[in-house]
Amino acid sequence: MASKAIIVGVGIPMIVVGALMAWLWAPMEEYFQNQIELVGSTIGILGVVFFISGLFYSKEPSMH
C-alpha cells in the first residue's frame, strides 16, 4: 500500500524544486553555477528516493 502523503507531500515537491534549481536558477548565476546545479540535482535525486520509498511504504509489518 503506497503512502500518498510521502509521495505528494515530500517526493514530488523535492523533484520539482531540484529541477527548477538545476535548470532555471543555475544558468542565471555565473559564480555559483556548479554549486547550485549540484544542490538542485541532489534535492531532485532525494525526491526520487522519497517518491520510491512512498510507493513501498506500508503501516503493517511484512513479517511477524
C-alpha positions in Angstrom: 0.0 0.0 0.0 1.5 3.3 -1.1 1.7 6.4 1.1 0.2 9.3 -0.7 1.4 11.7 2.0 5.1 10.8 1.4 4.7 10.8 -2.4 2.7 14.0 -2.8 3.9 15.9 0.3 7.6 15.2 0.0 8.7 13.4 -3.1 7.1 15.4 -5.8 7.9 18.9 -4.3 11.5 17.9 -3.9 11.7 16.7 -7.5 10.2 20.0 -8.7 12.4 22.2 -6.6 15.5 20.3 -7.6 14.6 20.6 -11.3 13.9 24.3 -11.0 17.1 24.9 -9.3 19.2 22.9 -11.7 17.5 24.1 -14.9 16.3 27.6 -14.3 18.3 29.2 -11.4 21.8 27.7 -12.1 22.2 29.1 -15.7 21.4 32.6 -14.4 24.3 32.5 -11.9 27.9 32.8 -13.1 29.9 32.4 -9.9 27.9 29.7 -8.1 26.5 27.8 -11.1 28.2 24.5 -10.3 27.2 24.5 -6.7 23.6 25.4 -7.5 23.4 22.6 -10.1 24.9 20.2 -7.5 22.4 21.1 -4.8 19.5 21.1 -7.2 20.4 17.7 -8.6 20.9 16.3 -5.1 17.5 17.6 -4.0 15.9 16.0 -7.1 17.6 12.7 -6.5 16.5 12.6 -2.9 13.0 13.5 -4.1 13.1 10.4 -6.3 14.2 8.3 -3.4 11.3 9.6 -1.2 8.9 9.0 -4.1 10.0 5.4 -4.5 10.0 4.8 -0.7 6.5 6.2 -0.6 5.4 3.6 -3.1 6.7 0.8 -0.9 5.6 2.2 2.5 3.1 0.1 4.5 1.8 0.6 8.0 1.5 -3.2 8.6 4.7 -5.1 9.3 5.6 -7.5 6.5 6.9 -10.3 8.8 5.7 -11.3 12.3 
